[in-house]
């Protein structure tokens, strides 16, 4: 059951990224003027990176923790970052696909890995404290926590 919830959350977040990135420009508020706080603070880059940090963490939660799984999350996140920016250049989408946004997205994917690694022991301790241990294999996890 928990595995399905983790997969569902990762899939839902991926859909949210696609919706946010591929919403046609005609449905978005007018662009901010030059020199505004949003432009100066580069808040759009923070949002881009944050979306992909969450992407990484959620997808890493669906894996078994093998190197192959990590590489797959990295490749999928990087592909999604490039794809979302490329599609934004389509006339029907009417948005500005930017190289810097794509790079920021990939950096967000990468930043998700140490964040996941730092959150994982906390999740395991929480899971153990709630009595969700079902096998003797979890004793090793308990010793690490």
C-alpha positions, 0 to 999 in steps of 0.5 A: 500500500505504501509503495502505491502511495509513493508511486502515486505521489511521484506520478502526480507531481510529474503531472503537476510539473507538466501542467505548470510548464506547459500551460499556454502563455495566454492563460498566465498573468502578464509578464513582470516588467524589467527591474521588478522584485521577481526579476531581481530576485530570480524567483522563477529560478527558485520555483524551477529548482524547487519543482525538480527537487521535489520530483527527485525526492518523490521518485527516489522514494519509489526506488530500492536505493540501488545505483541503477535506480538513482541513475534512472531518476537522474536521467528521467529528471534531466529528460523532463527538464529538457523536454519541458523547456523545449515544448515551451518554445512551441507556438501553441504554448506561447512561452519562452523556453530558456536554457537557464531554466533547463539548467536550473531544473537539472540542478534541482534534480541533482539537489534532490539527491542529498535532500533525499539522503538526509530525509531518509533516516528521519522517515525510517525512524518515524516509520519504526516508531509507528510500529510499521516494521513487518520483517526481521530485515528491518532490524538492520534499519533500526540499528542504523537509526 
